[in-house]
Structure formats: structure tokens, C-alpha cells
Amino acid sequence: MAWTIDMTGKNALVTGGATGIGAQTCRELAEAGCNVAVNYYPSERDRAAAKELLEELRAMGVKAEGYEADVSSEEQVNAMVEKVVADFGSLEKLFSNAGNFNKCLMHEMDLAEWRRITSVHLDGAFLVAKACVVQMLKQGEGDIVFMASGCGLNGGGGSVAYPAAKAGIEGMMHEMVNEYASKGIRVNCIRPMVIETPMTRGRYDDAGWEHYLCYLPAKKAGTAKNVADLVVFLLDRERSEFILGASINIDGGRILHQQKPF
């Protein structure tokens, strides 16, 4: 008998869902029968990517709608989640994935740049999760996966702001389990590293990327699908019901290797 995930009739919100890991997660959710609310950043690039993705998802037979919002804005986040619930009727799943990056040494970073990174990764994760939890408490059910990173444990990610924000997400996740597990809401984190997406590859030229891969036990980069498969598994209550408060590495063994090229 084939091992399958069936989320037919469930509704998921994916932030940062128009490209990369977010978009692939939307596809995997749709393949499992889950309806998908795709959040994307207010930019021409993301609007175009979201439009194309939504057409693809609808062709897979699920309900799919797009929601333009900056996750660092409480007003935009609250309006978005309210609209998602109105459009879909309920909200059972959240993949908090929206992010950005920079490359800057700490002594060269001003407070505005620090906040540009942390406001999206950490504030955004808090704002979206808070709005979704309000709805999930009404339902008595919810499954949340946060995008963390191995950088939160051993640095990396382009600047001090990125690992600081990712470590903060894990701390928030731990307390959310304490507060909401008994109320039917499951919360977990994933820690991807060295995944070949446009955002990650943008930090390296070809020679630098190949050099980086040499340090990996797996000797190759992961794919957006590798990560999306893990996210969908964690969002599927039937398959991962007793996994709560976990931070799962998906990095080809990178977290175990102490030499960190930068």
C-alpha cells in the first residue's frame, strides 16, 4: 500500500509563497489536496511569480488565492489573515516562510539594516503566527511550521541579523508549544541550510558555491522539493501528530561540519 498524505478539505497559508521553497511547498500541499493561500511581497517580481503559481495550483484542482502583504506590517498581516479566513472558511495550516537577506559585517551594519532583516524574519513570524493562532484557537486545531535555519546555531546567513532572527524564531516556537499544544495547536521548526534557491545562490558566484559544497558531508546542495516534502509532512496531522517543538535539520549534514566558509 502506497504511503500518502491526504489533506483534502484543509486550508493552508504559506508566507513568502511565490518563489523558491515557499512556492514548492504550495505545490506539494496542492498535490496532497490542500487548498492554498499564497502570500507574496508587494513587488512586481513577486506579483508575476504568484500569478503564474496560482494558475498552476488551480490546475491541480484545489482552491488557491493570492494575498499581497508585507509580513513585517501588523496591519497588513491582520487584514491578510482575516481575508484568508473569509475566503476559505477556516485555516488549519501555516508555513511561516517569508524572509530576506543581506551580506554585511556587524560593525558596518546600522540599526535600520538590522531591523530590515529582523522585522521580516522574526517580527513577521510573530505577527503571522499570532493572527493565525487566534483563528486556530476558535477551531481547536492548527498545525504550524516555522522556517528557522542552522545558522541560528552556528552563524552564517550573511550577517548577524539573520542568525539572531532565526534563533529567536526557535525560542518563540518552544514557548508556543507550552502555551498551545494542549489546545490542539502543533508547532515545529525546520532548519534548512545549503538549499539551491535564488536567494541562497545570490550570495555566491559559481566558484564560491562549488567551494562551499566541498565542505558538505553530502557534497551537494539540497532542493526546494527536499524542504517542501518535510514541511508538508510536519503539517500533516495524521502522519506527524506527536511531533511538537521539534527543530529538524535538513542540510546534507552541514550542521555537523565545523569549517564554515564565508
Beta strands, then each sheet from edge to edge (+ up, - down):
strand 1: 11-14
strand 2: 35-40
strand 3: 64-68
strand 4: 93-96
strand 5: 142-147
strand 6: 185-192
strand 7: 247-250
sheet 1: 3+ 2+ 1+ 4+ 5+ 6+ 7+
end
